[in-house]
């Protein structure tokens, strides 16, 4: 996977179906621990609810995922929630759908549609971030070098993810891979610093080139 979407903040959407309230809450997560913490926080927030069904995809590659029906008939809640995330190409995202039972049974098909639609409707009102495949470079240079680096990062597909000022400047540069910005970055640095080694490839992951990061 070279790109995916995730959510900003913790968007929430309430859907009422046959007197049952379905409250979907979404959150960007970096790893399973963050996903579990979010699920537990949501359980406590709506402690009187009948069910807290959930699904999460905790990494950018879609390999780390889990879902739960939390007492609903098997296959009617957790898997539809997961499928809703996948249908919108969301990763590094957890979804909890809290249900307050309204007294009318929906049947297996009705529940499956309710949980799936609850998530897709919440995604529709959420602010999404477009996370793109990137290499992260750790750059260490003096302050003159820092000025050069800022000029380089003005190019498309490059961004400063972190900055630390001390005797020297330490930068974490994100460079998009799909458009070749990583290779252009390495070439531009070699030219600007006359071949002097000022960076190391630190990791590969995903970046939204605006605000947040999800790294392996």
DRENMAR-796197 format. One record per residue (C-alpha): x negated, y negated, z negated; residue number from 1. Coordinates in steps of 0.001 Angstrom, whole numbers, padded with zeros to 6 digits. Each point is the difference from the previous one (the first is absolute). Layout:
NODE; east; north; up; n
NODE; X; Y; Z; NUM
...
//
This chain:
NODE; east; north; up; n
NODE; 000000; 000000; 000000; 1
NODE; -001473; -003336; 001057; 2
NODE; 002714; -002293; -001393; 3
NODE; 003008; 000064; -002262; 4
NODE; 002314; -002302; -001944; 5
NODE; 000480; -000477; -003722; 6
NODE; 002041; -002413; -002103; 7
NODE; -000816; -003214; -001808; 8
NODE; 001104; -000280; -003616; 9
NODE; 002805; 002242; -001302; 10
NODE; 003024; -000499; 002278; 11
NODE; 003314; 001357; -001287; 12
NODE; 003335; 000651; 001691; 13
NODE; 003293; 001130; -001545; 14
NODE; 002414; 002100; 002072; 15
NODE; 003443; 001081; -001266; 16
NODE; 001475; 003180; 001482; 17
NODE; 003229; 001515; -001354; 18
NODE; -000484; -001889; -003278; 19
NODE; -003557; 001328; -000504; 20
NODE; -002751; -002603; -000154; 21
NODE; -003225; 000859; 001815; 22
NODE; -002850; -002368; -000932; 23
NODE; -003075; 000365; 002197; 24
NODE; -003260; -001526; -001182; 25
NODE; -003190; 000059; 002087; 26
NODE; -003619; -000709; -000888; 27
NODE; -003397; 000045; 001665; 28
NODE; -002183; 002564; -001810; 29
NODE; -003649; 000955; 000297; 30
NODE; -000108; 003629; -001079; 31
NODE; 002235; 002448; -001824; 32
NODE; -000700; -001446; -003442; 33
NODE; 001441; -003378; 000998; 34
NODE; 002997; 001753; 001569; 35
NODE; 000708; 001963; -003199; 36
NODE; -000317; -003144; -002124; 37
NODE; 002493; -001807; 002237; 38
NODE; 002477; 002888; -000176; 39
NODE; -000218; 000095; -003799; 40
NODE; 000429; -003776; -000230; 41
NODE; 003140; 000225; 002145; 42
NODE; 001381; 002832; -002173; 43
NODE; -000395; -002199; -003080; 44
NODE; 001532; -003019; 001740; 45
NODE; 003154; 001984; 000860; 46
NODE; -000072; 002428; -002911; 47
NODE; 003790; 000580; 000028; 48
NODE; 000133; 001142; 003635; 49
NODE; 000969; 003546; 000957; 50
NODE; -002846; 000602; 002462; 51
NODE; -003353; -001519; 000928; 52
NODE; -000841; 001667; 003301; 53
NODE; -003233; -000972; 001682; 54
NODE; -002584; 000562; 002669; 55
NODE; -003394; -001485; 000620; 56
NODE; -002785; 000062; 002548; 57
NODE; -002997; -001046; -002055; 58
NODE; -002707; -000270; 002659; 59
NODE; -000447; -001569; 003405; 60
NODE; -000296; 003314; 001840; 61
NODE; 003287; 001486; -001222; 62
NODE; -001645; 003023; -001635; 63
NODE; 000759; -000900; -003635; 64
NODE; 003758; 000117; -000526; 65
NODE; 002640; 001327; -002372; 66
NODE; 003772; -000160; -000439; 67
NODE; 002620; 000946; -002574; 68
NODE; 003781; 000552; -000020; 69
NODE; 000100; -000650; -003777; 70
NODE; 003080; 002131; -000603; 71
NODE; 001827; -000641; 003259; 72
NODE; 000694; 003087; 002193; 73
NODE; -003206; 001274; 001550; 74
NODE; -001005; -001803; 003175; 75
NODE; 002580; -002791; -000268; 76
NODE; -002088; -002791; -001529; 77
NODE; -003791; 000236; -000169; 78
NODE; -000566; 001259; 003528; 79
NODE; 002390; -002538; 001589; 80
NODE; -001849; -002747; -001890; 81
NODE; -003327; 001284; 001332; 82
NODE; 001411; 000237; 003517; 83
NODE; 001229; -003594; -000256; 84
NODE; -003525; -001177; -000846; 85
NODE; -001422; 001991; 002908; 86
NODE; 002663; -001282; 002404; 87
NODE; -001245; -003563; -000592; 88
NODE; -003693; 000984; 000101; 89
NODE; -000565; -000947; -003647; 90
NODE; -002966; 001339; -001979; 91
NODE; -001623; -000996; -003303; 92
NODE; 003632; -000449; -001065; 93
NODE; 002221; 001422; -002737; 94
NODE; 003802; -000049; 000092; 95
NODE; 002285; 000659; -002963; 96
NODE; 003752; 000250; 000530; 97
NODE; 001860; -000291; -003293; 98
NODE; 003585; 001285; 000021; 99
NODE; 002769; -000948; -002373; 100
NODE; 002695; 002607; 000687; 101
NODE; 003407; -001500; 000700; 102
NODE; 002135; 003111; -000463; 103
NODE; 000464; 000988; 003655; 104
NODE; -002069; 002886; 001361; 105
NODE; -001549; -000712; 003398; 106
NODE; -000923; 003516; 001067; 107
NODE; -003396; 001047; 001331; 108
NODE; 000327; -001876; 003274; 109
NODE; 001288; -003133; -001679; 110
NODE; -002823; 000003; -002532; 111
NODE; -002629; 000521; 002677; 112
NODE; 001322; -002960; 001993; 113
NODE; 000352; -002146; -003122; 114
NODE; -003588; 000485; -001145; 115
NODE; -001456; -000407; 003487; 116
NODE; 002030; -003140; 000726; 117
NODE; -000730; -001479; -003422; 118
NODE; -003715; 000016; 000813; 119
NODE; 000281; -001216; 003607; 120
NODE; 002267; -002870; -001093; 121
NODE; -002519; -001010; -002665; 122
NODE; -002832; 000114; 002539; 123
NODE; 002082; -002241; 002281; 124
NODE; 000009; -002811; -002596; 125
NODE; -003615; 000511; -001105; 126
NODE; -003042; -002018; 001055; 127
NODE; -002257; 002480; 001773; 128
NODE; -003771; -000026; 000364; 129
NODE; -001638; 001401; 003109; 130
NODE; -002968; 002019; -001253; 131
NODE; -002583; 000748; 002701; 132
NODE; -002930; 002394; 000113; 133
NODE; -003194; -001764; -001092; 134
NODE; -003590; 000468; -001026; 135
NODE; -001092; -001854; -003136; 136
NODE; -003490; -001492; -000028; 137
NODE; -001806; -001098; -003159; 138
NODE; -002026; -003088; 000890; 139
NODE; -002635; -001532; -002278; 140
NODE; -001653; -003226; 001109; 141
NODE; -001149; -003443; -001150; 142
NODE; 002196; -003074; 000308; 143
NODE; -001320; -000908; 003435; 144
NODE; 000878; 003521; 001100; 145
NODE; 003440; -000406; -001534; 146
NODE; 000699; -002941; 002317; 147
NODE; -001041; 002106; 002992; 148
NODE; 002194; 002847; -001164; 149
NODE; 003064; -002242; -000257; 150
NODE; -000468; -001025; 003633; 151
NODE; -000169; 003648; 001058; 152
NODE; 003134; 000908; -001959; 153
NODE; 002004; -002633; 001897; 154
NODE; 000267; 002536; 002841; 155
NODE; 003114; 002140; 000466; 156
NODE; 000246; 003184; -002032; 157
NODE; -002344; -001171; -002764; 158
NODE; 000798; -001191; -003513; 159
NODE; -001696; -000645; -003336; 160
NODE; 001570; 002471; -002442; 161
NODE; -002127; -000936; -003051; 162
NODE; -002564; -002669; -000915; 163
NODE; -002348; -000143; -002981; 164
NODE; -002254; -003021; -000557; 165
NODE; -003181; 000396; -002051; 166
NODE; -003670; -000524; 000840; 167
NODE; 000984; 001477; 003328; 168
NODE; 003383; 000428; 001624; 169
NODE; 001651; 003419; 000155; 170
NODE; 002773; 000408; 002567; 171
NODE; 002281; 002838; 000962; 172
NODE; 000868; -000389; 003670; 173
NODE; 002892; 001878; 001601; 174
NODE; -000436; 000716; 003714; 175
NODE; 002811; 001525; 002066; 176
NODE; -000972; 003143; 001879; 177
NODE; 002706; 000281; 002666; 178
NODE; -001040; -003205; 001774; 179
NODE; -003744; 000598; -000436; 180
NODE; -000439; -002830; -002515; 181
NODE; -002274; 002232; -002092; 182
NODE; -002511; 000429; 002827; 183
NODE; 000193; -003699; 000906; 184
NODE; -000625; -000889; -003655; 185
NODE; -003145; 002138; -000173; 186
NODE; -001301; -001535; 003224; 187
NODE; 000768; -003572; -001093; 188
NODE; -001730; 000504; -003361; 189
NODE; -003077; 001463; 001687; 190
NODE; -000199; -003078; 002249; 191
NODE; 000669; -002548; -002746; 192
NODE; -002463; 001529; -002463; 193
NODE; -002568; 000986; 002650; 194
NODE; 000245; 003700; -000794; 195
NODE; -000368; -000400; -003771; 196
NODE; 002054; 002598; -001884; 197
NODE; 002583; -001892; -002086; 198
NODE; 002920; 002456; -000095; 199
NODE; 000919; 003597; -000735; 200
NODE; 003045; 001917; 001194; 201
NODE; 001784; 000546; -003292; 202
NODE; 003201; 001851; 000874; 203
NODE; 002743; 000517; 002524; 204
NODE; 003657; -000729; -000709; 205
NODE; 002774; -002432; 000889; 206
NODE; 000430; -003756; -000262; 207
NODE; 002821; -002420; 000749; 208
NODE; -002400; -002810; 000984; 209
NODE; 002017; -002414; -002111; 210
NODE; 000272; 001055; -003612; 211
NODE; -000385; 003553; -001298; 212
NODE; -002091; 003115; 000449; 213
NODE; 000510; 003761; -000175; 214
NODE; -003357; 001783; 000082; 215
NODE; -000971; 003636; -000341; 216
//
